[in-house]
């Protein structure tokens, strides 16, 4: 009788465990599916030169200073086992290189932006995450860099004086993971002497670039939407 009761108890415990595992798998699978569906996005194609042609007279060329520039991505992820449904993963690097041109005065202009970032150097607070993303999603062995080439600037002030902060948008083509799409960066920057500083941000979607949002066995699930931030310093020359 005791053995019979023990077998019944063990059987009940096994059923509970199996039900819990199945329930967890169903929840995780449904959550992953809902994340994917709620952030579906369609790329708008590549950018073409926009606005009316403007004079390039008076343009000054500035070079990005990598050591004083931080490029980062921010994306929310659900860490199911850690009960962190809105964990913000942030990856950073100081490898941006490139240049752009600025004209100040009564007809300000920002043009000819051409910058690149070494994606192999991106780091978050988890080396395991970094390796997983680089190998399986960004595939940096094949696509080591991301580039952005501007096609125009919009909403520039009518007049710009050194030391003021200007708020405007830069439109261009972002090439990532072998695909190129039109993206718009919102920029706040200022020029003092021969140095310009500022912050540029843009929201992109992984699937626009042929990247499926990272999903590790339905227990670490990333959103599709990513915020890119460039905290830059550039010097004339």
ABEGO torsion letter per residue (X at the ends): XAAAAAAAAAAAAAAAAAAAAAAAAAAAAAAAAAAAAAABBBBAEBBBBBEBBBBABGBBBBBBBAAABBBBBBBBBBBAAAGBABBBBBBBBAABBEBBBBBBEABBBBBGBBBBBBAAABBBABAAAAAAAAAAAAGAAABABBBBBBABBBGBBABBBBGBBBBBBBBBBBBBGGBBBBBBBBBBBBBBEABBBEBBBBBBBAAAAGBBBBBBGGABBBBABBBBBBBBBBBBX
